[in-house]
Amino acid sequence: MSVPIKSVAEHSPASKHRIAAGDELISINGSPIKDVLDYMFYASESVLTVVTKGDGKYRIHRIEKSEYDDLGLEFETYLMDKKQTCRNKCVFCFIDQLPPGMRETLYFKDDDARLSFLQGNYITLTNLKDEDVERIIKMRLNVNVSVHTTNPELRKLMMKNRFAGEKLKYLRQLTDAGIILNCQIVLCPGLNDGDELVRSLTDLGSMMPNISSIAVVPLGVTKYRCGLYPLKEFTHEDAVKNLDIIEGFQQRFLSEYGTRLVFASDEIYLRAGRPMPDGDSYEGYPQYENGVGMIRSLYDEYTDVLEKYPPDFLTAPREISIATGAAAYDLMRSLAEMTEARYERFRCHVYRIINNFFGDTITVTGLLTATDIMEQLTGQPLGTELLLSKAMFRRDTDIFLDDKTAGDVEEHLGVKITMTDSDGDKLLSAMLGV
């Protein structure tokens, strides 16, 4: 087993030992290297024996460096091999509900434990073998797990994978070994909610203290859900029923373990018509990227930083607009009104964009498309800038899910587009133009 070396950083430990692009990395300190986790783990030592192969010859390099300093090797791919694809056909899978004709990368389903450790992706455990779990334990890799249910038979049904139930054994094996897990449950009414949710939270709570947090989020149903497993939409009644269960477990876990442990997504609170908990209740927002606490966090950050700029800060009139998904509309409207009340020369139009592309049941801002924004804002007063969340765009680009760009929207609407972060300070700065 070997990994081709694409390039070697100048002045790095590897370059000083004449390891070159085109060589193959064979082993470090006697351990074969097959991917980025092996490389990071075994190359972290200060004294290394590195075996490479070049021009048909094996070479042994004895390298001394500072602990955790990188060797300086670069490879063809980030993982040093291919991503592991998902083997499940989950009944609620959002990717299966995408329309045809979108860019190819949107249809890729990863289920890679390495990306869970490195980037926070969630894995289902169904790709893991015993030796993979042993490696996670050896390397002390904390991972994120899509649990959905701890009922083995129900898990098989929900994931359409006959091994999904038996793989639950890895939860106990990992937590018993001291591996920290963040978990998520996608709630599907009539399947894993109600009494099944009680069972799952009870089972996960029994694995404390090494379950770090649990996010409970509702399924998303698009208008392209055709020929798939029949699922109910997540209603107000579903939200109320399951939120009562979650909040009951929060009190129980807080009493037993000193942590609420399980957190409902913002969407569940919105659908239940209940106010968001205070910031302290989110205990540092461990499931922020799962849509848990985003509204509370942004509101608190924004109101705190609003005092940074005095009421006479704006010396010239400023008129802007914000386009947002239905779920965040009330929040953005309240922030705009708060800002208008503080600055006499400030005016902000906030527009709720209905997601016609995926269906109006999809309310999150990050799934809005340029097409819907252009159609719904044509002819509307927009001011000198239109603020759009970076969540709408492909990472580090200005490309929307429908492959149109910010430039396309600017040209169509005749207004400057400014991308904003979901950070109170940066949002206010963008709104005030500073």
Buried (B, 14 or more C-beta within 10 A) or exposed (E): EBBEBEBBEEEBBBBBBEBBEEBBBBBBEEEBBBBBBBBBBBBBBEEBEBBBBBEEEEBEBEBEBEEEEBBBBBBEEBBBBEBBEBBBBBBBBBEBBBEEEEEEEEEEBBBBBBBBBBEEBBBBBBBBEEEBBEBBBEBEBBBBBBBBBBBBEBBBBBBBBEBBBEBBEBBEBBBEBEBBBBBBBBBBBEBBBBEBBBBBBEBBBEBBEBBBBBBBBBBBBBBBBEEBBEBEEBEEEBBBBBBEBBBEBBEBBBEEEEBBBBBBBBBBBBBBEBEBBEBEBBBEBBBBEBBBBBBBBBBBBBBEBBEEBEEEEBEEEBBBBBBBBBBBBBBBBBBBEBBEEBBEEBBBBBBBBBBBBBBEBBBBBBBBBBBBBBBBBEEEEBBEBBBBBBBBBBEEEBBBBBBBBBEBBBEBBEBBBBBBBBBBBBBBBBBBEE
